[in-house]
Amino acid sequence: MNQQGVSEICFEETYAVPQDQTARSLFARLPLGSDYAQRLIECLATGYLVAVVESVCIREIQMYVDSMVEVVVGRAVHIEHRGPVPPATRLRLRGWVEGLGERSATFRVQAHDDYELVFDGAVTLVAAHRASIESRIAAKSMRLGRPVAGSGSDSRERRVIRRRE
């Protein structure tokens, strides 16, 4: 990770909230939320708001990592979802790097609609060694008896490999 470049990151972004990113819509698709989803409000779900903010931070840091060697992963998210955001609202996101670690960056991000501050938070991302993360995912998937995405093999082959260990 190029720390000098990362330390200089700041961004301003606009985001129009789609109709399908409401709390009601999100929870209707979740097995543990479908029973009560229709009782929720038609405003931007906190989970989607976090995903939007994290995606912008990851996009900004991407140009300062070697994607063949490193992969950007989330470490921590601390937020305050401070106001309702109806669908079709245009958000203005402002963010900057407020802290650096050896392989990490913490972004401070705020989002406003036309009336108020609706989001204030921090997102910490890590530039992890790609091979290490991929190896950990493969090992965990094998222990869980699940195929690794993109491996081209099916679960029967994995079971055979696991028995040989």
Salt bridges, closest charged atoms under 4 A:
GLU13 OE1 - ARG59 NH2 2.83
GLU42 OE2 - ARG24 NE 3.39
GLU60 OE2 - ARG59 NH2 2.74
GLU70 OE2 - ARG103 NH2 2.65
ASP114 OD1 - ARG92 NH1 3.54
ASP120 OD1 - ARG108 NE 3.70
GLU134 OE2 - ARG130 NH1 3.60
ASP154 OD2 - ARG156 NH2 2.94
